[in-house]
């Protein structure tokens, strides 16, 4: 009994959420984070560790007794940070940016604070209704038609990523089509994208039950800047119809991952509308730029599509993960994805007078993510967000000018936004394999310095380097320093080159 009493006494003393202790530790954590941001340039951008580094540095099992907050923070500094590739570094120019901001961080703090599990309206009315408001605010900023807005006949929802957005719209399109042609014809459904459509598209199609043989990745060319040809789409659709197949879904892209190629939405939508194909526009990266009037034309024809998504976590300062999806006919999402177990039944939901976002997504639980966007939009306003986008594009244009000024380098595809695709090509008559090897060596050397981080892609058989401006802390001096480092690497390589 004594042992049991002792264990019970210890349990009574355990308080996982004590307001005063939270206040103390949260202040310490904020100081730690602020110091990290302030000193982030002291770390190599690309981590230098080897696989398995952390497992050998940590115990084999969780501690039996609690450890101090200070001890844990010390391990973060000494064991975790060395294994981080610093996406927030001002010298991070790889992939696409994952932008952050003070307002976004504070919104994330509120989201964690309330820990709302807003699967339906009643579970958290403020969570649902703020999301409705914020999605309409964003739609207005993008000049989307009323057919995509709650204030019109459509609506929007915050998904985790583009993959989720494509999956739920594809499922809605699939079910609509099967209602018309019969479930026994599932094997006849065909989907379309280009060879530049994000790799997640094929994965999502398989998850939705589309036969891999029916996933059309239509070829693009450098002559068309790697955008999807409406004429080629029409020919592919006509051939499939002739073969007795059922065209289902088209994923067009505004700002592809490799080169930010832009598919021309309007003529693609014309083909899709003619054949009853659900057309989704993925603008995960470039959609943020479309809040600026000078880039809105990339969304021309959006009124003719069925769904549209972009990811504010990439370029609109709102932290991962946050993908905004709008649909013209939310009822199709709800029909395909709704669940109605007895334990979730309630009068507001049964009255059909509220939105239950659990029926707009794959999962049931969902976080109060709209708080982050709400904080960003209110704290900075549209004008500052437009200025943020324009500043990044100005820096990318400056880098593009550096590349053009050096005859050893070339721009491979036109720059649309804040990504510059370029390569070192001092010997234009040399074999493409030699040019590729030279650029691989240049990339490896630049990244090995730890001073910047770039990535590459291969499009149309061409190996190229990608320089993506957009990290929240990046300034002009970082772009200048990155170019100087790239030139230094080129100098070193060419002095010892056998090409």
Secondary structure as GFF3:
##gff-version 3
##sequence-region A 1 499
A	DSSP	alpha_helix	2	13	.	.	.	ID=ss1
A	DSSP	alpha_helix	19	38	.	.	.	ID=ss2
A	DSSP	three_ten_helix	40	42	.	.	.	ID=ss3
A	DSSP	alpha_helix	69	75	.	.	.	ID=ss4
A	DSSP	pi_helix	76	80	.	.	.	ID=ss5
A	DSSP	three_ten_helix	81	83	.	.	.	ID=ss6
A	DSSP	alpha_helix	102	114	.	.	.	ID=ss7
A	DSSP	alpha_helix	125	141	.	.	.	ID=ss8
A	DSSP	three_ten_helix	146	148	.	.	.	ID=ss9
A	DSSP	beta_strand	155	159	.	.	.	ID=ss10
A	DSSP	alpha_helix	162	181	.	.	.	ID=ss11
A	DSSP	three_ten_helix	183	188	.	.	.	ID=ss12
A	DSSP	beta_strand	189	194	.	.	.	ID=ss13
A	DSSP	alpha_helix	200	207	.	.	.	ID=ss14
A	DSSP	three_ten_helix	212	214	.	.	.	ID=ss15
A	DSSP	beta_strand	215	218	.	.	.	ID=ss16
A	DSSP	three_ten_helix	222	224	.	.	.	ID=ss17
A	DSSP	alpha_helix	230	242	.	.	.	ID=ss18
A	DSSP	beta_strand	246	253	.	.	.	ID=ss19
A	DSSP	alpha_helix	265	274	.	.	.	ID=ss20
A	DSSP	beta_strand	278	282	.	.	.	ID=ss21
A	DSSP	three_ten_helix	286	291	.	.	.	ID=ss22
A	DSSP	three_ten_helix	293	299	.	.	.	ID=ss23
A	DSSP	three_ten_helix	302	304	.	.	.	ID=ss24
A	DSSP	beta_strand	307	310	.	.	.	ID=ss25
A	DSSP	alpha_helix	312	315	.	.	.	ID=ss26
A	DSSP	beta_strand	323	327	.	.	.	ID=ss27
A	DSSP	alpha_helix	330	337	.	.	.	ID=ss28
A	DSSP	three_ten_helix	342	344	.	.	.	ID=ss29
A	DSSP	alpha_helix	347	350	.	.	.	ID=ss30
A	DSSP	three_ten_helix	357	360	.	.	.	ID=ss31
A	DSSP	alpha_helix	370	405	.	.	.	ID=ss32
A	DSSP	beta_strand	409	411	.	.	.	ID=ss33
A	DSSP	beta_strand	419	424	.	.	.	ID=ss34
A	DSSP	alpha_helix	432	448	.	.	.	ID=ss35
A	DSSP	beta_strand	455	459	.	.	.	ID=ss36
A	DSSP	beta_strand	462	468	.	.	.	ID=ss37
A	DSSP	alpha_helix	476	495	.	.	.	ID=ss38
###
